[in-house]
Amino acid sequence: MKFSRTVALAIIAGSASAFTSTTLSTRASSLKMSETPFFTSDIAAALDKEIQYAPGKADTDFARKYGHLAGAQIRTVGEAFKQFTDILGTPINALYKGICTDLVGSLHLIVVNARFQRDAVFSLGLVSSLNLVLKNYPEQDVAKRIKSAMIEAVGLNEADIDADAAALEAWAQGKTKDDITNALKGEGDSPLAAIAKAAKDDQWWMYSRFFGIGLVRIMEIVGVEQDMSVAYDVMEEWVGKSMEKPFYTACSDSDLYFKTKGKLDMMETMMKEIEIREKKRMADRLEAKADMALRKAEKDAKLQEEEAKDSSKETVP
């Protein structure tokens, strides 16, 4: 009995000490929380502020600039892709269906963003991406229609995109990496400098994947080695130091571009190997048919000779 009472007292003492320490720690944390601005302010007023929240009506610079767009009807990615397929009007090659779906979705989400501003670097990146993806499409007439349908489906004008891309590409010809670096700092009166100045002056400037690919294309034009690690360092310099914008996403997109390019190059090699094998098989089939025709002709000639001999024997008295 004494042993049971001792055990019971020990359990109760342990429980009490655990409860006491928890209570003290809770009180300590409560005291600390009471020192925060939220708990020293009027809680009722804070709750009223949350309840009265209206989209686009916040007292911020962002809301004052874009608040008028609150509640706007935005097309979904599914609707954009449906329009793309309707405009195209023909099935996509199975090897290209996945990447075309991704391109339509990515492009749509970029364009419907309120912060999006189309510029020549974006246009060059978009054209370069589509050219890279579709350059080995089996039917090139369908490839051109895919490009047109994709651009039209997201509400852009293909002629404007092509013109802006061609103008920037022509300007970059003959330039050096340092020339581009200075232009991206906003120095000079070049079209690229104007784009950089506008980006620096816009607090809410939005980077997009196609802007990054446009810079990769400029790297290629000015002679920067087309290597993933080299392009990463140049992208960091151009976007991070010259434009003074966050560069991690741009560097990641640069890596993705080279990985995708590598996969497409492998697919191109595979398709060429398949084409070579098919041509060889066709040549072998044609050669076999020619051999069969030659053997048949020789057989027919021998048969005619034998028939002629037999007929000559019959005419002899």
Secondary structure, DSSP 8 states (H G I E B T S, - for coil): -HHHHHHHHHHHHHHHHHHHHHHHHHHHHHHHHHTSHHHHS-HHHHHHHHHT--TT-SSSHHHHHHGGGTT-----HHHHHHHHHHHH-S---HHHHHHHHHHHHHHHHHHTSTT----HHHHHHHHHHHHHHHTT-S-HHHHHHHHHHHHHHTT--HHHHHHHHHHHHHHHTT--HHHHHHHHTT-SSSHHHHHHHHHHH-TT----HHHHHHHHHHHHHHT----HHHHHHHHIIIIIIIS-S--HHHHHHHHHHHHHHHHHHHHHHHHHHHHHHHHHHHHHHHHHHHHHHHHHHHHHHHHHHHHHHHHHHHH--
